[in-house]
Amino acid sequence: MNVNTSNSQVVNSMQGATKLVYPIRYRFTQIHKVEKDYLNRHRVLNPASSRSVIKSYKLLRTQVIRKLARNNWNSLAVVSARSGQGATLTAINLAISVSLEPNRTVLLADFDFRNPSIHRYFNYTPILGLSDYALDNARIEDMLFTPNIESLVVLPGRERFEDSSELLAAPNMVSLVGELKTRYAQRIIIYDMPPLLESDDALAFADNYDAILLVIEEGVTKRSDIKRIAELVGEKPVLGTVFNNVS
């Protein structure tokens, strides 16, 4: 399998480390420009966002990068207990914030086959999505887009798929994830996954990401749900929790 998720150029430093060469030129990835007004309406991080929001995501970014680097990890799943508690938007804004770090690239992957929605936050309509790869072996190169944010590439979903845990466990999906994880040393992969208590997808896919970032909505997520999540994830590392809609 040959998965070219970007055409990022790198150069070797004297110490043997690699550095990205800017501007990054994409050979396969579609560049999709989004109006700032649209991003603002959908609370997607952009230069016009409030300083407090930008600061909050920068703090989250720093904590996530440090914990990943400390353990030599490069992938995480962003999950919530139930739908509508902010996991998808958190995954998007974290990915944007990480992409602004020098010598970092981010792949934001929509693995919520039950409700793929990342593309909507960028006013983008994918012709092909991950379900097309899983079912019909469509080329990943034909799915990728960047919302005109250097160092950020999105692998979108497209249509809903109910038997999603079986699809995630398919050999071609496992092979794809392995390829994505090992291709670029500077890249962090952020998976948007379905809610932990509404399907078994995030658990069935757990061997394919390094850690979990849990999103909790203040006043909505129940203590019993958090306790149940702790029981389900077992020994899978949890980087931390993000409190959403804090009053």
Residue pairs with C-beta under 8 A, 6 or more apart in sequence:
1 175
1 176
1 179
3 140
3 141
3 176
3 179
3 180
3 183
4 27
4 28
4 141
5 28
5 29
5 107
5 140
5 141
5 144
5 153
5 155
5 180
5 183
5 184
6 24
6 26
6 27
6 28
6 29
6 105
6 144
6 153
6 184
7 24
7 25
7 26
7 27
7 28
7 29
8 20
8 21
8 24
8 105
8 151
8 184
8 186
9 20
9 21
9 24
9 25
10 18
10 19
10 20
10 21
10 186
11 18
11 19
11 21
12 18
13 19
18 185
18 186
19 103
20 102
20 103
20 105
20 151
20 186
22 150
23 150
24 105
24 150
24 151
26 146
26 153
28 141
28 142
28 144
29 141
29 144
29 145
29 146
29 153
30 144
30 145
30 146
31 145
31 146
31 148
32 122
32 124
32 145
32 146
32 147
32 148
33 147
33 148
34 44
34 122
34 123
34 124
34 147
34 148
35 123
36 46
36 47
36 48
38 123
39 45
39 46
39 48
39 121
39 122
40 46
40 48
40 49
42 89
42 120
42 121
43 89
43 93
44 89
44 92
44 93
44 96
44 121
44 122
45 53
45 54
45 57
45 92
45 93
45 96
45 97
46 96
54 97
57 93
57 94
57 96
57 97
58 97
60 94
60 97
60 242
61 94
61 97
61 98
61 100
61 101
63 239
63 240
64 76
64 94
64 98
64 213
64 239
64 240
65 98
65 101
65 104
65 188
67 73
67 211
67 239
67 240
68 74
68 76
68 188
68 210
68 211
68 239
71 210
71 211
71 237
73 210
73 211
74 181
74 187
74 188
74 189
74 210
75 181
75 188
75 189
75 190
75 191
75 208
75 209
75 210
75 211
76 188
76 189
76 190
76 191
76 209
76 210
76 211
76 212
76 213
76 239
77 111
77 191
77 192
77 193
77 202
77 205
77 206
77 209
77 211
77 212
77 213
78 87
78 88
78 90
78 91
78 94
78 190
78 191
78 192
78 193
78 212
78 213
78 215
79 87
79 193
79 194
79 195
79 196
79 202
79 212
79 213
79 214
79 215
80 86
80 87
80 195
80 196
80 214
80 215
80 216
80 217
80 221
81 195
81 196
81 197
81 216
81 221
81 222
81 225
81 226
81 228
81 229
82 195
82 197
82 198
82 221
82 225
83 115
83 195
83 198
84 217
85 195
85 215
85 216
85 217
85 220
85 221
85 244
86 215
86 217
86 242
86 244
86 245
87 192
87 193
87 195
87 215
88 112
88 117
88 118
88 121
88 192
89 121
90 213
90 215
90 242
90 244
91 108
91 118
91 190
91 191
91 192
92 108
92 118
92 121
92 192
94 190
94 213
95 106
95 108
95 152
95 190
96 106
96 149
96 152
98 104
98 106
98 188
98 190
99 105
99 106
99 149
99 150
99 151
99 152
100 151
103 186
104 151
104 186
104 187
104 188
105 151
105 152
105 153
105 184
105 186
105 187
105 188
106 151
106 152
106 153
106 187
106 188
106 189
106 190
107 153
107 154
107 155
107 180
107 187
107 188
107 189
107 190
108 118
108 152
108 153
108 154
108 155
108 190
108 192
109 130
109 154
109 155
109 180
109 189
109 190
109 191
109 192
110 116
110 117
110 118
110 119
110 129
110 130
110 154
110 155
110 156
110 157
110 192
111 130
111 157
111 168
111 191
111 192
111 193
111 201
111 205
112 157
112 192
112 193
112 194
112 201
113 130
113 131
113 157
113 160
113 161
113 164
113 167
113 168
113 194
113 201
114 160
114 161
114 162
114 164
114 194
114 198
114 199
114 201
115 160
115 194
116 129
116 130
116 131
116 156
116 157
116 158
116 159
116 160
117 157
118 154
118 156
118 157
118 192
119 125
119 126
119 129
119 145
119 154
119 156
119 157
119 158
122 145
122 147
122 154
124 145
124 147
124 154
124 156
126 143
126 145
126 156
126 157
126 158
127 142
127 158
128 138
128 139
128 142
128 143
128 158
129 143
129 156
129 157
129 158
129 159
130 143
130 155
130 156
130 157
130 158
131 157
131 158
131 159
131 161
131 167
132 138
132 143
132 158
133 139
133 140
133 143
133 172
133 173
133 176
134 161
134 167
134 170
134 172
134 173
135 167
137 172
140 155
140 176
143 155
143 156
144 153
144 154
144 155
145 153
145 154
145 156
146 152
146 153
146 154
147 154
161 167
164 194
164 199
164 201
165 199
165 200
165 201
165 204
165 205
167 173
168 201
168 204
168 205
169 204
169 205
174 208
177 208
178 208
180 189
181 189
181 208
189 209
191 205
191 209
193 201
193 202
193 205
194 201
194 202
195 202
196 202
196 203
196 229
196 232
196 233
197 225
197 228
197 229
197 232
202 212
203 232
203 233
206 233
206 236
210 237
211 236
211 237
211 238
211 239
212 233
212 236
212 237
212 238
212 239
213 238
213 239
213 240
213 241
213 242
214 229
214 238
214 240
214 241
214 242
215 241
215 242
215 244
216 226
216 241
216 242
216 243
216 244
217 243
217 244
217 245
218 243
218 244
218 245
218 246
218 247
219 245
219 247
220 245
